[in-house]
């Protein structure tokens, strides 16, 4: 059996046009990114939103369709999806999404669909000045 190159991500596809949402298998779990292609550019995309599909009820197919039906459907043109392995728990998917949203929370260009919130669990992690990290266990 071959060994996977990544522990969490099973497969991904990037920069797909919205018209390809229907090709995503039902109940695919993982992280997705809504993107807006910059006008006049072949390879430049702005991040509009980072989201997740972690449960058995709906997958990325359903989540992307709901974004495409909403009032902000014209804010994004493409998407990228990152499917997680079957043994990745829902909490781990939420942690991945939380970290990404935390990173983008202050980027004014990255949130026209909604205001990204801080990842609460990350804000509770023992934050120490970097100078105090050397030689210390958490």
VEXDREN-2710 file (C-alpha; in Angstrom, 1 decimal):
% VEXDREN-2710
k/r/px/py/pz
1/UNK/0.0/0.0/0.0
2/UNK/1.5/3.4/-0.9
3/UNK/2.1/5.9/1.8
4/UNK/0.2/9.2/1.6
5/UNK/2.3/12.4/1.2
6/UNK/-0.1/14.3/3.5
7/UNK/-1.6/13.2/6.9
8/UNK/-4.8/15.3/6.7
9/UNK/-5.5/16.1/3.0
10/UNK/-6.5/13.2/0.8
11/UNK/-6.8/15.2/-2.5
12/UNK/-7.5/18.7/-3.7
13/UNK/-8.5/20.7/-6.7
14/UNK/-7.8/24.4/-7.1
15/UNK/-9.2/27.4/-9.1
16/UNK/-12.4/25.6/-10.4
17/UNK/-15.1/27.6/-12.0
18/UNK/-18.5/27.6/-10.2
19/UNK/-20.0/25.6/-13.0
20/UNK/-18.1/22.5/-11.7
21/UNK/-19.7/22.4/-8.3
22/UNK/-22.0/19.6/-9.5
23/UNK/-18.9/17.4/-10.1
24/UNK/-18.1/17.3/-6.4
25/UNK/-19.2/14.0/-4.8
26/UNK/-21.9/14.3/-2.2
27/UNK/-20.7/14.5/1.5
28/UNK/-17.1/15.3/0.6
29/UNK/-15.6/16.7/3.8
30/UNK/-12.8/19.2/4.2
31/UNK/-11.9/22.8/3.7
32/UNK/-13.0/25.0/0.8
33/UNK/-12.0/28.5/-0.4
34/UNK/-14.2/30.8/-2.4
35/UNK/-12.1/32.9/-4.8
36/UNK/-12.7/35.8/-7.1
37/UNK/-10.6/35.8/-10.3
38/UNK/-9.0/39.2/-10.9
39/UNK/-10.2/40.8/-14.1
40/UNK/-7.6/40.7/-16.9
41/UNK/-5.4/38.1/-15.1
42/UNK/-5.0/34.4/-16.0
43/UNK/-3.6/33.3/-12.6
44/UNK/-4.6/35.8/-9.9
45/UNK/-7.4/35.1/-7.5
46/UNK/-8.5/36.9/-4.3
47/UNK/-9.7/34.9/-1.3
48/UNK/-13.3/35.7/-0.6
49/UNK/-14.1/33.2/2.1
50/UNK/-12.7/30.1/3.8
51/UNK/-15.2/27.5/5.0
52/UNK/-15.6/23.9/5.9
53/UNK/-17.8/20.9/5.5
54/UNK/-17.1/18.5/8.4
55/UNK/-20.2/16.5/9.0
56/UNK/-22.2/13.7/7.4
57/UNK/-25.3/15.8/6.7
58/UNK/-23.8/18.0/4.0
59/UNK/-20.5/18.1/2.2
60/UNK/-18.6/20.7/0.2
61/UNK/-21.1/20.2/-2.7
62/UNK/-24.0/21.4/-0.6
63/UNK/-22.0/24.2/1.1
64/UNK/-20.8/25.6/-2.2
65/UNK/-24.3/25.4/-3.7
66/UNK/-25.7/27.3/-0.8
67/UNK/-23.0/30.0/-1.3
68/UNK/-23.9/30.1/-4.9
69/UNK/-27.6/30.7/-4.2
70/UNK/-27.1/33.4/-1.6
71/UNK/-27.3/37.1/-2.0
72/UNK/-23.5/37.4/-2.3
73/UNK/-23.2/34.8/-5.1
74/UNK/-21.7/37.4/-7.5
75/UNK/-18.7/38.0/-5.1
76/UNK/-16.9/34.8/-6.1
77/UNK/-16.1/33.1/-9.4
78/UNK/-14.0/30.1/-8.5
79/UNK/-13.4/27.7/-5.7
80/UNK/-10.7/25.4/-4.3
81/UNK/-11.4/22.3/-2.2
82/UNK/-9.2/20.3/0.1
83/UNK/-10.7/16.9/1.0
84/UNK/-9.7/15.3/4.2
85/UNK/-9.1/11.6/4.8
86/UNK/-11.9/9.5/6.2
87/UNK/-10.3/9.1/9.6
88/UNK/-9.9/12.9/10.1
89/UNK/-12.4/13.8/12.8
90/UNK/-14.9/16.7/12.4
91/UNK/-13.1/18.6/15.2
92/UNK/-9.9/18.4/13.3
93/UNK/-11.6/19.8/10.2
94/UNK/-12.9/22.6/12.3
95/UNK/-9.4/23.3/13.7
96/UNK/-8.0/23.6/10.2
97/UNK/-10.7/25.9/9.1
98/UNK/-10.4/27.9/12.3
99/UNK/-6.7/28.5/11.7
100/UNK/-7.2/29.6/8.2
101/UNK/-10.1/32.0/9.1
102/UNK/-8.0/33.3/12.0
103/UNK/-5.2/34.2/9.5
104/UNK/-7.6/36.0/7.1
105/UNK/-9.7/37.7/9.8
106/UNK/-7.9/41.1/9.4
107/UNK/-7.6/41.0/5.6
108/UNK/-10.2/43.4/4.2
109/UNK/-10.1/41.9/0.8
110/UNK/-10.6/38.3/2.1
111/UNK/-14.1/38.7/3.6
112/UNK/-16.8/40.3/1.4
113/UNK/-19.1/37.3/2.2
114/UNK/-18.9/37.9/5.9
115/UNK/-16.6/39.1/8.6
116/UNK/-14.1/36.3/9.5
117/UNK/-14.1/35.7/13.2
118/UNK/-11.1/34.8/15.3
119/UNK/-10.7/31.1/16.1
120/UNK/-11.6/31.1/19.8
121/UNK/-9.6/28.0/20.6
122/UNK/-6.5/29.6/19.1
123/UNK/-7.0/32.8/21.2
124/UNK/-7.1/30.6/24.3
125/UNK/-3.8/28.9/23.5
126/UNK/-1.0/29.9/25.8
127/UNK/0.3/33.0/24.0
128/UNK/3.7/34.0/25.1
129/UNK/6.2/36.4/23.5
130/UNK/8.4/34.6/21.0
131/UNK/11.5/35.4/23.2
132/UNK/10.0/33.1/25.9
133/UNK/9.7/30.1/23.6
134/UNK/13.3/29.0/23.5
135/UNK/13.8/25.9/25.7
136/UNK/10.3/26.0/27.2
137/UNK/7.7/23.3/27.1
138/UNK/4.1/24.3/26.8
END
